[in-house]
Amino acid sequence: MPIGVMERMTMSDGAGIGVYHAQPEGPRRGGLVLVQEIFGITDHIRDLAEEYAADGYEVLAPALFDREHPGFEADYSGEGLARGVELARQIHPLALSLADVQSCVDALKEKGPVFVVGYCYGGSIAWLAATRLNGLAAASSYYGSLVPGTADEVPRVPVILHFGRHDHGIPMEGVEKLVAADHPNATIYIYEAGHGFNSDRRKDFHEPSSDLAKERTLELFHANGG
């Protein structure tokens, strides 16, 4: 049975957007903001939220595109993919995603440490949250395409970054630039996998890489108070 519910939450600009909210099972280890792919709050994102809730985290997963396309949820191909790309790259401001993540962090931080994890589009947001936002304890970023281009930004909190060596959308040269930046707070992991390797709904799903990245993510959280 699902343990999360979709709730309405007021963001810093006064807008009300949907947030998938999953309460922790067992002792609460901390709060977690889970940032979506370009496809919206899909069943995959809801499943991830519930997995982290089972690990002891209170999870908030904001529907970042709700202002522009309420309830947007798409598959990984065709019109849904095209609409997701349009929303992420042309219509929805990146700064607004970061502001919404900050609102979620603020909603959780009085109860204990707060972490962020993001996938694809959300991976970029998770990295930028680590470099720009307040109130986080640590961050885990999965294959964020904007990360190499912002390699000069300095993380404020410990962050791990997961990339697939065979990700055609994120060339290894960019990842190597990030490695060369040698940020003390950043650890980069490269997996023998492609883009989206964490999602069992995608053709590039690679279970060993997914399992290892999740293990490393939880280790990071545990090492930073969660």
C-alpha positions in Angstrom: 0.0 0.0 0.0 1.3 3.5 -0.8 2.4 5.4 2.3 2.6 8.8 0.6 -0.1 11.4 -0.2 -0.3 14.3 -2.7 -0.8 17.5 -0.7 -1.1 21.2 -1.6 1.8 23.3 -0.2 2.3 27.1 -0.5 5.6 28.1 -1.9 7.6 31.3 -1.2 6.0 33.2 -4.1 2.5 32.4 -2.7 1.7 29.7 -5.3 0.2 26.4 -4.2 1.7 23.4 -5.8 1.4 19.6 -5.3 3.9 17.9 -3.1 4.1 14.2 -2.6 4.5 13.7 1.1 5.7 10.4 2.6 6.0 9.9 6.3 8.9 7.8 7.7 8.5 4.2 8.7 10.0 3.5 12.1 12.3 6.0 13.8 12.7 9.3 11.9 16.2 9.8 10.5 15.6 13.2 8.9 13.8 15.1 6.2 14.4 14.6 2.5 13.5 16.7 -0.5 13.3 14.4 -3.5 13.5 16.3 -6.8 11.8 14.9 -9.9 13.0 14.2 -13.4 11.5 16.3 -16.2 8.6 13.9 -16.3 6.8 15.2 -13.2 5.7 13.3 -10.1 5.5 9.9 -11.8 4.9 6.5 -10.3 8.6 6.1 -10.3 9.2 9.2 -8.2 6.4 8.2 -5.8 8.0 4.8 -5.5 11.4 6.4 -4.7 9.7 8.6 -2.1 8.2 5.6 -0.4 11.5 3.7 -0.5 13.2 6.6 1.3 10.3 6.8 3.8 10.9 3.1 4.5 14.5 4.0 5.2 13.3 6.4 7.9 13.0 9.8 6.0 10.1 12.2 5.9 10.0 12.9 2.1 8.7 15.9 0.2 8.7 15.7 -3.6 7.4 18.9 -5.1 5.6 19.0 -8.4 7.9 21.7 -9.8 5.9 22.3 -13.0 2.5 22.7 -11.4 2.3 26.4 -12.1 2.7 25.9 -15.8 1.1 22.5 -16.2 -0.8 21.3 -13.2 -0.6 17.6 -12.5 2.0 17.0 -15.3 3.1 13.4 -15.4 4.6 11.9 -18.5 6.1 8.7 -19.9 9.7 8.5 -21.2 8.9 9.0 -24.9 6.9 10.9 -27.5 4.8 13.9 -26.6 5.3 13.5 -22.9 9.1 13.7 -23.3 8.8 16.7 -25.6 6.6 18.5 -23.1 8.9 17.7 -20.2 11.9 19.1 -22.2 9.8 22.2 -23.1 8.8 22.8 -19.5 12.3 22.3 -18.1 14.3 24.2 -20.7 12.0 26.9 -22.0 9.0 27.6 -19.7 9.8 26.9 -16.1 12.5 29.1 -14.5 15.3 27.1 -12.9 15.4 29.7 -10.0 11.8 28.8 -9.2 12.7 25.1 -8.8 15.4 26.1 -6.4 13.0 28.4 -4.5 10.5 25.5 -4.2 13.2 23.2 -2.9 14.2 25.8 -0.3 10.5 26.0 0.8 10.5 22.3 1.3 13.8 22.4 3.2 12.3 25.1 5.4 9.2 23.0 6.1 11.3 20.1 7.3 14.3 21.7 9.1 12.7 22.2 12.5 12.4 18.4 12.9 16.1 17.5 12.2 18.6 17.3 9.4 17.4 17.8 5.9 18.9 16.2 2.8 18.2 16.5 -1.0 18.3 13.9 -3.7 17.5 14.5 -7.4 17.4 12.6 -10.6 18.1 13.9 -14.2 16.6 17.4 -14.1 16.4 17.0 -10.3 20.0 15.9 -10.3 21.0 19.4 -11.5 18.7 21.0 -9.0 20.2 18.8 -6.1 23.7 20.0 -7.1 22.7 23.6 -7.2 20.8 23.2 -3.9 24.1 22.1 -2.4 25.9 25.2 -3.8 23.2 27.8 -3.3 20.5 26.9 -0.7 20.5 27.1 3.1 19.5 24.5 5.7 20.7 21.3 4.0 22.9 18.7 5.6 24.0 16.9 2.4 22.9 16.2 -1.2 23.0 13.4 -3.7 22.8 14.2 -7.4 22.0 11.7 -10.1 23.1 12.4 -13.7 22.3 16.1 -13.8 23.1 17.6 -17.2 23.7 21.1 -15.8 26.2 20.0 -13.3 29.4 20.0 -15.5 28.5 23.5 -16.7 28.4 24.8 -13.2 31.5 23.0 -11.9 32.9 26.3 -10.7 30.2 26.6 -8.0 31.3 25.5 -4.5 29.2 23.1 -2.5 28.2 24.4 0.9 27.5 20.9 2.2 28.8 17.4 1.4 27.5 16.3 -2.0 27.9 13.1 -4.1 27.4 13.1 -7.8 26.5 10.0 -9.8 27.1 9.8 -13.6 26.9 7.0 -16.2 30.0 6.6 -18.3 27.8 5.8 -21.3 25.4 8.7 -20.8 25.2 10.3 -24.3 23.7 13.5 -22.9 26.5 14.2 -20.4 29.9 13.7 -22.1 32.7 12.5 -19.9 34.7 15.6 -20.7 32.3 17.6 -18.6 32.4 15.2 -15.8 36.2 15.3 -15.9 36.0 19.1 -15.6 34.0 18.6 -12.4 36.6 16.1 -11.1 39.4 18.6 -11.9 37.6 21.3 -9.8 38.4 19.1 -6.8 35.9 20.5 -4.5 36.6 19.3 -0.9 32.9 18.7 -0.3 32.1 16.9 -3.6 32.6 13.2 -4.4 32.0 12.0 -8.0 31.1 8.5 -8.9 31.1 7.1 -12.4 29.1 3.9 -13.2 29.3 1.6 -16.2 25.8 2.6 -17.2 23.9 5.1 -19.3 21.5 8.0 -18.5 18.6 7.2 -16.1 20.3 4.0 -14.8 18.4 4.4 -11.5 14.9 3.9 -13.1 13.6 0.5 -13.7 11.1 2.1 -16.1 13.9 3.1 -18.5 15.8 1.2 -21.1 19.1 2.2 -19.5 18.2 0.8 -16.1 21.3 -0.9 -14.6 20.4 -2.6 -11.3 24.0 -3.0 -9.9 24.7 0.7 -10.4 21.3 1.7 -9.0 21.8 -0.4 -5.9 25.3 0.9 -5.4 24.3 4.6 -5.8 21.5 4.1 -3.3 23.8 2.5 -0.8 26.3 5.5 -1.2 23.4 8.0 -0.9 22.3 6.5 2.4 25.8 6.3 3.7 26.2 10.0 2.9 23.0 10.8 4.8 24.0 8.7 7.8 27.4 10.3 7.9 25.8 13.7 8.1 23.2 13.2 10.9 20.5 11.2 9.1 
